[in-house]
């Protein structure tokens, strides 16, 4: 067990033993690492890497800023377009409401006019029917009178023919001529 603990201690302490000795010696790993780090930083500054990185970051920043400005402009345009479409939609809705209201008014007016026209048509038909009935009545009355007159004339002829003598007939003719003469003059 002691051997395992010693072995672990030696293995863990080995890098620390490598740094032993004077610091400014090429045998010191810490000094070599420091020189390599300084050389690396010098190469970076020689090739102007910090400036390039700064320029790249500035370019990236400018690109992001321009994208943000473009996105802001697009958002403003979209909001203006949305407001325009909403305004147009409102106008179209108002126009549609006016059209519907006008159509209702026209339909109401047409219904009132149709009702009046129907009443006039019914009145005309009633008048025509009454005229036809009156005409039929007059025609029937005339027909009855004509038939009654014809029957009366025929009956009178038979009665007169049966009762009349030649002298009475001549007297009737003379009276009729006198009556016609009096009415004509």
RALIN-V566982 format. One record per pair of residues at least 4 apart in sequence whose ideal C-beta (glycine too) atoms are under 6 Angstrom apart, sorted by the first residue. I is the first residue (numbers start at 1). J is the second residue. Records with the same first field share a line. If there is no record, write none. Layout:
I: J, J
This chain:
9: 13
13: 17
18: 29
19: 29, 30
21: 25, 27, 28
23: 28, 31
44: 49
48: 52
144: 148
145: 149
148: 152
152: 156
156: 160
157: 161
160: 164
164: 168, 169
